[in-house]
Amino acid sequence: MSLTTASVPLSIDQAGVLRVNGTRVSLDSVIFAFNEGSTPEEIAQQYTTLNLADIYAVISYYLQNHDEVVEYLERRKIQRAKLKEQVESQFDPQGIRDRLLARKPSGSTD
């Protein structure tokens, strides 16, 4: 019998976001679901591109490196807030529903 050590199935994308290898699912998404009370099996149902072993590995990494991961998640939260602010400064979100409905052809039942 030979023992092998498993690596954490995470990689960093061009934007600096940690994602589960081979997917677009972020570490943020998995940990958020876990912290909201989802089991690994429920996370696998929610993110069908993830396999259960990878979910367990990511959660294990989070639990073993809690402080480091929390710091990363806080940085990501700040990045998301800045991006949201930037987008909203360029594209006014107020009244978007009314503007979209105004584009809808009259008499349409959709």
VOFI-654608 format. One record per residue (C-alpha): residue number from 1; residue in three letters; x, y, z. Coordinates in pm, 1 decimal, decimal comma, padded with zeros to 6 digits. Layout:
<torvexs>
+-----+---------+----------+----------+----------+
: num : residuo :        X :        Y :        Z :
+-----+---------+----------+----------+----------+
: NUM :     ALA :        X :        Y :        Z :
...
+-----+---------+----------+----------+----------+
</torvexs>
This chain:
<torvexs>
+-----+---------+----------+----------+----------+
: num : residuo :        X :        Y :        Z :
+-----+---------+----------+----------+----------+
:   1 :     MET :  00000,0 :  00000,0 :  00000,0 :
:   2 :     SER :  00134,0 :  00340,0 : -00091,1 :
:   3 :     LEU :  00012,0 :  00662,9 :  00058,7 :
:   4 :     THR : -00041,0 :  00975,2 : -00143,4 :
:   5 :     THR : -00123,6 :  01318,4 : -00015,8 :
:   6 :     ALA : -00405,6 :  01505,9 : -00176,0 :
:   7 :     SER : -00357,2 :  01863,4 : -00278,1 :
:   8 :     VAL : -00624,0 :  02126,0 : -00235,5 :
:   9 :     PRO : -00823,0 :  02145,3 : -00559,2 :
:  10 :     LEU : -00800,3 :  02524,0 : -00587,9 :
:  11 :     SER : -00642,4 :  02745,8 : -00848,5 :
:  12 :     ILE : -00619,2 :  03119,6 : -00892,7 :
:  13 :     ASP : -00768,8 :  03274,6 : -01204,9 :
:  14 :     GLN : -00647,1 :  03583,7 : -01392,3 :
:  15 :     ALA : -00851,6 :  03811,5 : -01166,0 :
:  16 :     GLY : -00694,7 :  03662,4 : -00853,8 :
:  17 :     VAL : -01003,7 :  03464,0 : -00755,6 :
:  18 :     LEU : -00959,3 :  03118,8 : -00603,5 :
:  19 :     ARG : -01174,9 :  02867,2 : -00790,1 :
:  20 :     VAL : -01228,7 :  02494,2 : -00752,6 :
:  21 :     ASN : -01009,7 :  02328,7 : -01016,5 :
:  22 :     GLY : -01179,8 :  02272,5 : -01348,6 :
:  23 :     THR : -01483,3 :  02485,3 : -01260,5 :
:  24 :     ARG : -01590,2 :  02846,6 : -01235,5 :
:  25 :     VAL : -01710,0 :  02794,7 : -00877,9 :
:  26 :     SER : -01522,2 :  03020,2 : -00637,9 :
:  27 :     LEU : -01388,2 :  02931,2 : -00296,4 :
:  28 :     ASP : -01612,9 :  03214,0 : -00173,0 :
:  29 :     SER : -01924,4 :  03033,9 : -00298,3 :
:  30 :     VAL : -01837,9 :  02701,0 : -00137,2 :
:  31 :     ILE : -01745,6 :  02854,1 :  00198,1 :
:  32 :     PHE : -02049,2 :  03083,5 :  00198,6 :
:  33 :     ALA : -02278,9 :  02784,5 :  00143,4 :
:  34 :     PHE : -02096,9 :  02585,5 :  00412,8 :
:  35 :     ASN : -02118,8 :  02871,5 :  00662,2 :
:  36 :     GLU : -02490,5 :  02908,2 :  00586,1 :
:  37 :     GLY : -02536,6 :  02548,9 :  00701,8 :
:  38 :     SER : -02523,1 :  02353,7 :  00375,7 :
:  39 :     THR : -02369,8 :  02009,6 :  00391,8 :
:  40 :     PRO : -02110,2 :  01908,6 :  00133,4 :
:  41 :     GLU : -02379,1 :  01694,7 : -00030,6 :
:  42 :     GLU : -02613,8 :  01995,0 : -00054,6 :
:  43 :     ILE : -02332,7 :  02205,7 : -00200,2 :
:  44 :     ALA : -02276,2 :  01934,0 : -00462,2 :
:  45 :     GLN : -02643,7 :  01951,7 : -00554,2 :
:  46 :     GLN : -02627,5 :  02331,3 : -00580,4 :
:  47 :     TYR : -02302,4 :  02335,2 : -00782,4 :
:  48 :     THR : -02330,7 :  02037,4 : -01013,4 :
:  49 :     THR : -01986,4 :  02095,5 : -01168,0 :
:  50 :     LEU : -01823,3 :  02013,1 : -00833,0 :
:  51 :     ASN : -01751,0 :  01663,2 : -00716,9 :
:  52 :     LEU : -01805,7 :  01569,5 : -00355,3 :
:  53 :     ALA : -01441,3 :  01486,8 : -00283,9 :
:  54 :     ASP : -01332,9 :  01834,6 : -00397,5 :
:  55 :     ILE : -01597,0 :  01997,7 : -00178,9 :
:  56 :     TYR : -01475,5 :  01806,0 :  00125,5 :
:  57 :     ALA : -01115,2 :  01898,3 :  00040,7 :
:  58 :     VAL : -01201,0 :  02269,0 :  00007,6 :
:  59 :     ILE : -01395,3 :  02270,2 :  00334,9 :
:  60 :     SER : -01110,0 :  02085,1 :  00505,2 :
:  61 :     TYR : -00864,5 :  02343,6 :  00374,7 :
:  62 :     TYR : -01089,2 :  02620,6 :  00508,8 :
:  63 :     LEU : -01114,8 :  02459,6 :  00852,9 :
:  64 :     GLN : -00738,8 :  02399,6 :  00872,5 :
:  65 :     ASN : -00648,0 :  02748,6 :  00746,6 :
:  66 :     HIS : -00940,6 :  02944,0 :  00888,6 :
:  67 :     ASP : -00766,8 :  03276,2 :  00956,3 :
:  68 :     GLU : -00593,8 :  03285,3 :  00618,1 :
:  69 :     VAL : -00914,4 :  03201,8 :  00430,9 :
:  70 :     VAL : -01117,5 :  03456,2 :  00629,7 :
:  71 :     GLU : -00861,2 :  03724,7 :  00539,0 :
:  72 :     TYR : -00890,1 :  03624,7 :  00172,0 :
:  73 :     LEU : -01270,4 :  03635,6 :  00189,9 :
:  74 :     GLU : -01258,7 :  03982,2 :  00347,4 :
:  75 :     ARG : -01032,6 :  04107,2 :  00067,0 :
:  76 :     ARG : -01275,4 :  03959,6 : -00188,3 :
:  77 :     LYS : -01568,2 :  04129,2 : -00013,8 :
:  78 :     ILE : -01392,4 :  04466,6 : -00043,5 :
:  79 :     GLN : -01310,0 :  04398,3 : -00410,2 :
:  80 :     ARG : -01674,2 :  04313,4 : -00484,2 :
:  81 :     ALA : -01795,0 :  04630,9 : -00310,4 :
:  82 :     LYS : -01551,2 :  04844,2 : -00511,4 :
:  83 :     LEU : -01655,3 :  04676,7 : -00836,7 :
:  84 :     LYS : -02023,1 :  04727,1 : -00755,6 :
:  85 :     GLU : -01960,7 :  05093,0 : -00680,3 :
:  86 :     GLN : -01768,5 :  05134,9 : -01005,7 :
:  87 :     VAL : -02040,3 :  04968,3 : -01214,0 :
:  88 :     GLU : -02318,3 :  05165,2 : -01045,6 :
:  89 :     SER : -02131,8 :  05490,8 : -01103,8 :
:  90 :     GLN : -02122,1 :  05412,2 : -01476,6 :
:  91 :     PHE : -02470,0 :  05261,6 : -01506,0 :
:  92 :     ASP : -02739,7 :  05406,5 : -01280,4 :
:  93 :     PRO : -02926,9 :  05110,9 : -01124,4 :
:  94 :     GLN : -03221,5 :  05328,2 : -01020,5 :
:  95 :     GLY : -03524,8 :  05278,6 : -01240,4 :
:  96 :     ILE : -03373,0 :  04993,9 : -01440,9 :
:  97 :     ARG : -03693,2 :  04789,2 : -01425,7 :
:  98 :     ASP : -03899,1 :  05082,4 : -01554,8 :
:  99 :     ARG : -03650,6 :  05147,6 : -01837,5 :
: 100 :     LEU : -03655,0 :  04781,6 : -01939,5 :
: 101 :     LEU : -04033,6 :  04766,1 : -01930,8 :
: 102 :     ALA : -04051,7 :  05082,9 : -02139,8 :
: 103 :     ARG : -03854,2 :  04901,8 : -02414,1 :
: 104 :     LYS : -04105,9 :  04619,3 : -02422,8 :
: 105 :     PRO : -04333,3 :  04642,7 : -02728,5 :
: 106 :     SER : -04688,3 :  04746,0 : -02639,7 :
: 107 :     GLY : -04941,3 :  04467,3 : -02642,8 :
: 108 :     SER : -04678,2 :  04205,5 : -02556,5 :
: 109 :     THR : -04797,4 :  03943,1 : -02310,2 :
: 110 :     ASP : -04451,0 :  03833,4 : -02190,1 :
+-----+---------+----------+----------+----------+
</torvexs>
